[in-house]
Amino acid sequence: MIQVKEFVDSDSSLAANKANEFLATIKEEQFISISYGTLLKSKPDKSEYQRGAILIVYKTLHNTGD
């Protein structure tokens, strides 16, 4: 099955760090692609700040017992 995992910058963590931690848990043959983008978030005072977002597309492994 194909899965997409999303990581977004927060006040306490960076998307890149979380994405790297996740990538370390999957096998190379599971990896399909990675995409990076940024988005602007508005604060109540009308100012804006930028957040990074990373999408990782990967295959899940199934143990069929064969």
Backbone as CSV, one residue per row, in Angstrom:
resi,resn,N_x,N_y,N_z,CA_x,CA_y,CA_z,C_x,C_y,C_z
1,MET,0.844,-1.163,0.000,0.000,0.000,0.000,0.901,1.242,0.000
2,ILE,0.482,2.269,-0.723,1.203,3.535,-0.771,0.668,4.443,0.334
3,GLN,1.577,5.065,1.066,1.215,5.968,2.158,1.903,7.314,1.969
4,VAL,1.319,8.355,2.538,1.925,9.687,2.551,2.022,10.138,4.001
5,LYS,3.196,10.563,4.385,3.424,11.067,5.749,3.772,12.543,5.635
6,GLU,3.110,13.369,6.433,3.312,14.822,6.382,4.006,15.303,7.649
7,PHE,4.970,16.200,7.455,5.681,16.820,8.570,5.636,18.325,8.362
8,VAL,5.212,19.062,9.387,5.087,20.520,9.295,5.850,21.143,10.457
9,ASP,6.576,22.228,10.163,7.265,22.962,11.224,6.267,23.373,12.299
10,SER,6.699,23.313,13.542,5.885,23.819,14.650,6.762,24.737,15.491
11,ASP,6.187,25.287,16.533,6.965,26.157,17.414,8.082,25.395,18.126
12,SER,7.906,24.088,18.292,8.883,23.317,19.060,9.709,22.326,18.243
13,SER,9.395,22.144,16.956,10.178,21.197,16.157,10.165,21.584,14.681
14,LEU,11.220,21.175,13.998,11.329,21.439,12.572,10.899,20.208,11.778
15,ALA,10.210,20.444,10.678,9.753,19.355,9.824,10.920,18.496,9.353
16,ALA,12.037,19.118,9.015,13.193,18.374,8.505,13.702,17.368,9.533
17,ASN,13.748,17.753,10.786,14.208,16.828,11.830,13.274,15.634,11.962
18,LYS,11.978,15.900,11.996,10.992,14.821,12.117,11.009,13.923,10.883
19,ALA,11.147,14.522,9.695,11.195,13.736,8.460,12.419,12.826,8.452
20,ASN,13.564,13.344,8.870,14.777,12.528,8.919,14.644,11.380,9.912
21,GLU,14.012,11.647,11.042,13.777,10.583,12.020,12.909,9.486,11.410
22,PHE,11.858,9.884,10.678,10.978,8.904,10.047,11.718,8.117,8.969
23,LEU,12.478,8.827,8.118,13.207,8.149,7.041,14.166,7.096,7.589
24,ALA,14.700,7.321,8.760,15.614,6.353,9.370,14.904,5.060,9.771
25,THR,13.572,5.083,9.837,12.818,3.900,10.263,12.330,3.042,9.108
26,ILE,12.425,3.530,7.872,11.937,2.743,6.736,13.117,2.236,5.912
27,LYS,12.858,1.181,5.154,13.887,0.609,4.289,13.951,1.396,2.987
28,GLU,15.128,1.355,2.367,15.337,2.112,1.133,14.324,1.740,0.054
29,GLU,13.969,0.465,-0.049,13.020,0.041,-1.089,11.590,0.519,-0.813
30,GLN,11.310,0.965,0.398,9.992,1.517,0.712,9.848,2.957,0.236
31,PHE,10.944,3.672,0.158,10.920,5.093,-0.190,10.517,5.286,-1.645
32,ILE,9.566,6.231,-1.890,9.151,6.562,-3.255,9.579,7.976,-3.613
33,SER,9.149,8.967,-2.823,9.517,10.352,-3.144,9.368,11.244,-1.921
34,ILE,9.928,12.447,-2.061,9.827,13.448,-1.002,9.574,14.800,-1.655
35,SER,8.724,15.608,-1.046,8.411,16.950,-1.550,8.502,17.935,-0.397
36,TYR,8.947,19.136,-0.731,9.091,20.186,0.276,8.369,21.435,-0.204
37,GLY,7.730,22.116,0.706,7.076,23.381,0.379,7.004,24.258,1.612
38,THR,6.638,25.494,1.401,6.462,26.417,2.518,5.071,27.013,2.456
39,LEU,4.591,27.440,3.592,3.294,28.095,3.661,3.383,29.250,4.635
40,LEU,2.545,30.235,4.435,2.489,31.387,5.336,1.305,31.236,6.266
41,LYS,1.541,31.427,7.537,0.485,31.386,8.543,0.289,32.789,9.089
42,SER,-0.950,33.145,9.334,-1.264,34.472,9.875,-1.416,34.411,11.386
43,LYS,-0.946,35.459,12.031,-1.127,35.618,13.475,-2.322,36.536,13.705
44,PRO,-2.888,36.534,14.910,-4.022,37.423,15.205,-3.710,38.902,14.976
45,ASP,-2.436,39.285,15.118,-2.084,40.697,14.918,-1.858,41.032,13.439
46,LYS,-2.235,40.115,12.556,-2.162,40.268,11.095,-0.752,40.093,10.531
47,SER,0.234,39.819,11.381,1.561,39.515,10.861,1.567,38.061,10.369
48,GLU,2.594,37.691,9.625,2.680,36.345,9.078,4.012,35.701,9.444
49,TYR,4.027,34.398,9.442,5.265,33.664,9.629,5.246,32.456,8.703
50,GLN,6.426,31.990,8.345,6.564,30.904,7.385,6.742,29.568,8.094
51,ARG,6.118,28.541,7.540,6.269,27.172,8.028,6.712,26.299,6.860
52,GLY,7.608,25.371,7.131,8.020,24.400,6.132,7.178,23.141,6.266
53,ALA,6.936,22.481,5.143,6.182,21.231,5.144,6.888,20.223,4.237
54,ILE,6.956,18.991,4.692,7.597,17.922,3.934,6.616,16.761,3.830
55,LEU,6.455,16.248,2.608,5.640,15.060,2.370,6.557,13.928,1.934
56,ILE,6.410,12.790,2.559,7.169,11.605,2.176,6.178,10.551,1.700
57,VAL,6.389,10.080,0.480,5.561,9.017,-0.090,6.367,7.724,0.014
58,TYR,5.736,6.695,0.568,6.448,5.438,0.786,5.489,4.263,0.699
59,LYS,6.061,3.066,0.552,5.282,1.830,0.510,5.327,1.171,1.880
60,THR,4.192,0.654,2.309,4.191,-0.118,3.548,4.605,-1.544,3.228
61,LEU,5.157,-2.212,4.201,5.532,-3.613,4.037,4.429,-4.479,4.612
62,HIS,4.094,-5.528,3.887,3.075,-6.462,4.362,3.719,-7.819,4.574
63,ASN,3.513,-8.371,5.727,3.967,-9.737,5.994,2.808,-10.671,5.709
64,THR,2.909,-11.419,4.614,1.815,-12.309,4.224,1.974,-13.702,4.807
65,GLY,3.139,-13.958,5.430,3.358,-15.275,5.996,3.820,-16.291,4.974
66,ASP,4.134,-15.835,3.752,4.598,-16.756,2.698,6.036,-17.145,2.889
